[in-house]
Amino acid sequence: QQDKLRFAWNKTISLQNKKLVDITFSDMQDLIKEVAPTHDTAKDIKALLCHLYDIAIKREWCDINKAKKLEIPPAPIPKRLWCLLSGKKPCWAPIPLR
């Protein structure tokens, strides 16, 4: 978990010189679009920002967690789907792509 947060922190360089209360929702959303092309990276950045806002709220530096509503890219569709054939043996069957 620490490695993910450290990686996410390194991706937020453009926001690190701003006060948390001065960062806009658009700043954070634009950052995710620029530096987080995958679902997992975007999710880690969002988690980090949410955590920072939670700390700021506890310390009464701000009132709301702006990061909670950030949109992240969807998770990838799994390439294989677990299925059971004839109720006995499990097998892997590919999901048909449209």
N, C-alpha and C positions, 0 to 999 in steps of 0.2 A: 504494500500500500504506500509506503514512504517513497519508493522509487517512482510510482505513478504520480504522486503529488509533486515530487521534485521535477519530473519531466514536464508536468503541467505548468509549474512555476516558471520554468525556463521558456515556455511558450508564451508567457504573458509579459514579456519584456516591455512591450509598448504601453502597458498600463502601470508598470511598477513605480514610475515617478509621479503618479497622481495620487491625491488623497482618495480614499475609498468613497467618500461622500460626493466627490466631484466626478466620479466615473459614471457615465450614462449607460442606460440599457443598450443604446446603439453602439457605444464603444465596445461593450462586451460581445454583442452579437456580431459586429464586424470582425473582431478578433477571432472568434470561432470560425467564421467563414474563411478568413485568411490563413490561419495556421493549423486548423484541425479538419482535414478533409475526411477523416474516418470517424465513425460512431464512437469508438473507444477513446480516442484522443479528446474529442469534444466532450464526452461524458466526464473524463478526468478533469478537464479545465472547468467545466460547470461545477463539479463537486468541490474543487479548490475554491472557486469564487463563492459558492454557497457557504462554505466553511468560514471564509474570511468575513462574510457579511454576518454570519451568526455570532462570531466573536465581537464584531463592531456593535451589533444590537445589544449584546450582554453588557458591553462597556458604555452603552448609551451614546455612541458616536453617530448612529443613524437609527432610523425607525423601521425600515423595511429591507427585506432581502431582494434586491433587484435581480439577482442571478437565478432565482427559482424559476422564472418564466422563460429562460433562454431556450431557444430551439436548437436542437442538435440534429445532425444527419441521422436518418433511420439506421437501425441495425441491419447488417447484411442478411439476406435470406439464406438459410442453410442450404448447402449444395446436395445434401443427402437427408433423407427422411427415414426415421425409424419406423418399420412396419412389421407386422407379424403375418407370416404366410401359413395357412392351414392350421393356425392355432398352436403349432408345436415349436418350430424353430424360428428364431428371429433372423431377419436379414436386413440388409441396407438396400434401399431402392432410391434411385436418383429422382429428384423432383423435376418434373418437366418444366422447362423454361419457356415463357411465352414470347 
